[in-house]
C-alpha cells in the first residue's frame, strides 16, 4: 500500500519491515537513521559499512551510553538526537515546504472529537503519512 506514495516522494528502494529485517540482509549501509524505538543497537551497527554513521532519534538511555563506547573503540560514528519543535526549526520547515524542497504527506485529518481513532491509526502503523487532528469540526476525516 505504501509503495506508490514512497515512490512518488522519491524513494528508490524500500523495505517492508514486517517481511524483511534490513539488518539481516546482505547489504551494508553508509548511514542509518533510526527512528524506531525497538531497534537492536548491535544489529544496526553490524549493518553499517566500516566508517558508517548511525543516527538514533530519541534513543533509550542504554544506547546513549553504548554510543560513547562505539565512538571511542570503533571507526563507526554513532550520534543521537532528540526530536524538538523549536519555533525556528518549524519556520525552516515551512520555508522548505513552500520552496518544494520537502513535501509533507497527510494521510488523514480527524476532528478533535475523534482523537482516540486518530491515535489508534498511528499505533497501527498503517498510515501513509501524518495523521492530523483539526480543531475545526467541519474537516471530515479523509483517507
N, C-alpha and C positions, 0 to 999 in steps of 0.2 A: 504494500500500500504506500509506503514512504518513498519508494524508488523514484517515481516520476517527479515528486516535489524536490527530492535531493538532486536529481539530475538537472532540474530546472534552475536551481540556485548555484549550480556549478560543480557538483561532486563528480569526480571522475571514477571513483571507486568507493564502495561502502561495504560494510559487513553487517549482516543481520545477527546481532549479538545473541539472540535466542537460539540460533542454529550453529554459530561458529564462535569459537574463542580465539580472538586475534592473537593472544599470547602463545597459542599452541600451533600457529601456522608457520610455515617455512619462510616467513617474511620478517625482516628486521627493519626497524624504523629509525629515522634520524631524530624525530620529535614525537612525543606522545603528550597530548593534552588530556588529562584525566579529570573528568567531572562526575565520575560515578563513585559514590561513597563506598561501595563494597569491593572495589578493585583490589587485586592482590599486588601489593607493592613489589614483591620479589618477581612475580611473573611479568609485570610491566618492565622492570629493569632488564630481565632476560630477553625481552622482545626488542630492546634497543641495540642499535649498532654501537661499536666502540666509539666513544666520544659523543654518544647521543644525549639528548636532553629530555628530561621528564618533568612536566609541569603538572602539579597537583592543585586543584582548586578546592578550597575548604577541606583540607585533609584531616585525618584523625591525628591526635596528638602523638601517638607512637610513630606514625610515618614522618612527622616533622623531625623527630629525633633521628630516625633512620636516615633521613636525607642528609643530615650533617655528616654522618659516618660515610655515606656513599660518596659525598663530595670530597672527603678527605682521602679515602682509600681506593677510589676508582677513577677512571678517566671520564666517567659519565657525570653529567650535571643534573642535579635534582633541585627544582625550585618549587616553592609553594606560595600560593596567594589566596587571599580571602576575597570573595566577591563583595564588591562595595557598590554603593549607589550614590556617589558624591554628585553634587549638582553639576560640577564642571564635566564630569565623565558623561552624565546623561545629556548635557548640552552637546558634547562632542559626538555622541551617538546620533543625536538629531541632525547635526551638520552632515554626518556621513550618510544618513538615510536620505536627506534632501539632495545630496550630490549623487545618489545612486550607487555609492561605494558598497553599501550593505543593504540587503533587502529583508525587512522583517517579515516573518511568516506568522500569520494569525490563523489558528485552527478554528477556534470557536469563541464567540462573545456571549457570555451569560449575564443575565441581570443579577444584581446583588442578591436577590431573593433565592437564586439557585447556586449559591456559593458552595454548598455541600456537593452538588452534582459536578461543579467545576473542579473541585478538589479531587473527587473520585476519578474524573477523566485524566487528570495529571498523574495520579498514582497508578493508573492502569497502563501508562506508557504507550498508549495507542494514538496519542495526539500527533498532528503533523504541524507543529509549530507551537506558538504560545497560546495559552488559554487566558482569556481576558475577562475580568469582571467589570461590568459597567454600572455606574450609579444611576444611569438613566433607564427607567423601566421600558421605554419604547424600543430598546435594542433587543430584538429577539435573538435567541441562541441560533447560531448558524454553523454549518459544517462545510 
